[in-house]
Amino acid sequence: MCIKFENLKSELAIAVTVQLPPLPEIHHPKIQALFQKSDRDLVTLFQRHPEEGQYFAAIFCRYGQVLYTLIGTATRSPVQSDYLFVKTWEYIYHEMRVLDLRVTTPRLSLQSWLINIAAMMINRAEVPPVEDIQYSLKDTPPVFWCYLNQALNQMAGNLRLILLLSQTFQWSHTRIAAYLHAEGENISASDVKQLLVNAYRALEEALPEDIRDIYLAQTPVTA
């Protein structure tokens, strides 16, 4: 489905029933304190303070529904919509680090730029079949997804591997130890258990403090 910018208003008007699930971040005091900031101010703060996540979260709260509605009209299932939605915000997260709306041609508002990104993702992104998608929008909000992936990339390789084997593939401590032993690592199942504790701690510490406060205050990362 090819989406053009001039058709977006009619697409959005038709798709009034595509509702984004409740946003856990929108009622947080850190986010509410940013509601009066302009788009330009939020983008500038996001770029100047990469160690903080609240500015990206505030932008998401402001424009999440618009993009969710647009993407929801262009995909075949809610599961695929949620997957493309989070991948779109992941792309936005990286591109907005260097965004300068003053030099875009034609000159765009932040909303127009975001809608153009969503349209591009709809037209170009390869969305997997429903049965291959593991992502859950309800369990992992897009903003948290972005900072979680950033934190994973900052972790030591051995801790990241053990964490992914445990959480993504649901391997037991014994199976992980056997795999690592086959790779030349002399590690026992009890060692794996302790390394997992270290991995969760490292992951939580790699997340920005305000992201932990917004998303993990009630559900801290634990083994």
N, C-alpha and C positions, 0 to 999 in steps of 0.2 A: 504494500500500500504506500503510494507516494504522497507525502504531505507537503503542501506548499504554504509558505507563510501567509499569503493572501486568503487562504481558505481556513485558517485556524480559528477565526472568530466564530464562523458558522459551525465548525466542528465542536467547539467548546459550548456553544449555545445549545446544541442538540444533546450533548452528553451530560446533562445536568444530574443524572442519577449515578454517575461514577464518583463515589465518595471515598476519599482517603480515610483509612482507619484513624481513630483518635491518636493524636500525636502526644507521646509521653513528655516531650520537652516543652510544649507550648505553655504550660502553666508554671514552669520553673521560674523562680525569681530572677535568675541570671538572664533568661531569655526575655521575660516581661520587661526588664529594665532597658532592653534594646529596642523595644517596639517603636519608639519615637525617632530612632536613627534613620537617616536616609539610606537608600540603596548604596549610594556612592560611599557614604561613611562606613557601612558594614563591609563592603568589599575592601576598602582601604584598611580597616582594622583586621580583617581576615588575612590580608597580605602581610601586614606589618607584625602580626603576632601569631606566627605559625604554631607556637606552643600552646595556644588557646583554641578551643573548638566552639565556643559560644556564638561567635559571629557567623560561622557557617551554619550553625543550628538555627540562628535567627533568620537567615536568608531562606533556609529550607522551610521553616514555619510560614514564611510570607508567601512563598511561591510553590510549595509542595502540592497543594490542591490543583493548581492550574496545570502542572505537568502531569499529575496523576490522571486527571480527566482526559487530557490529550492522548496520553499513552494508552489509557483504557479503551479508547475508541478504535485503536489501531491494532490491537492484539486479539487473539482468538480465545484466550482463557484468562481468568484472574491470576493464575499462577504465572503465566508468561508476562502478564502486565506487571506484576510485582517484581519479577526478575529484571525486566527491561527498565523499570522505574529505578531500582537500586543501581543498575549499571550506568544509567544516565546520570544519576547524582555522583557516582564515583568519577565519571568523566568530567563533570562540572567541577568537582573538588580539585582535580589536577589542573584543568585549564584556567580556572579562576585565580590561581596563584599568580599568573602573569597577565591577567586580563586588564586592558586599558580601553574602556569604552569610548574614550575621546578619539581614538585612532581607528575605530571600526568603520568600514565602508559598506553600506551607509552607516551613519552614526546611529547607534542603537541605545535604547534604555536597557537596564539590566533584565527586565521582564522579557523584552523582545529577544535579547541574546539567549536567555534561558529557553525560550520557546523554540528558537532556531536550533539550539543544541538538541532539544527533545525531538524535533522533526528530523534532524540528521540521524539520530540514533534509531528512530522508527524506520527510516529508509535504508540504513546501512547495517545495523547490528544484526548478527546472527543469533536468533533466540532458540535455545535448545528445545527439544520436545518436552512436554509437561513432565513425563516420567523421569527425565534426567535432571530436573531442577530440584535442588535441595534447599534453596533459599526460602525463608519465611519472613514476610514483612512484619507480621505481628510480633515475632520473636526478636528480630534484629532491625531496628529502624535504620534508614539509609545513612544518617549522619554517624551513628555509632559504627555501622559497617565500614565506613571510610576510615575512621580513626582506629578501628580494630585492625584492619589490614595494614595500616601504617605501623602500628605497634608490633604486629607480627613480623614485619620486614626489618624491624630494628632489633629483634631478639637474636641471641646466639643461635647458630644453625642447629646445634644438637638439641637445644631446648625446643626450638620451633618444630623440628622433626618429630620428637617424642609427643609433643602436644597435638600435632595434626594426626599422628597415627592413633592416638587415644581418642580424640574427639571426632575427627572426620571419618575414620575407618572403624572406630569402636574396637580397637585391638586391646586385648588384656595386657596386663603388665608382663606376664610370662611370654606372650607372643612377641611383644616389642623387644624384650630382652633377647629372645631367640633370633630375631631379625638382626639386631645390632651385633650379636655374637657372630652371626654369619658374615657380617660386614667387617669383622676384625676388632670389635669393641668388647672388652671383657666386662660386661654389665649384667648384674643379676636382676631378678624381678623386684626385689626390695630396693635396689638402686634406681630402677625405673620409677617406682613410687615416689621416692624422694626427689628425683629429677622433675617429675610432674608438679610437685609442690613448688619447686624452684621456678618452673616454667610459668605457672599461674601467677606467681608473685612478680616475675619479670614482665609478664604481659600487662598486668595491672599497673605496674610502675611506669611502663612505656606509654600508657594512655595519658593524655593531658589531664591535669587535675580537675578542670571544670567539666570535662567529659565524664570522668568518674563520678563527679558530684551529680550531674544531670541524669546519667543512665544507670549508675551502679550503687547509688546511695542506699537503695532498699534491697538490692540483689548483688552483693559483692562477688567478684570472681573468686571461686574456691575450687579445690580439687574434688 
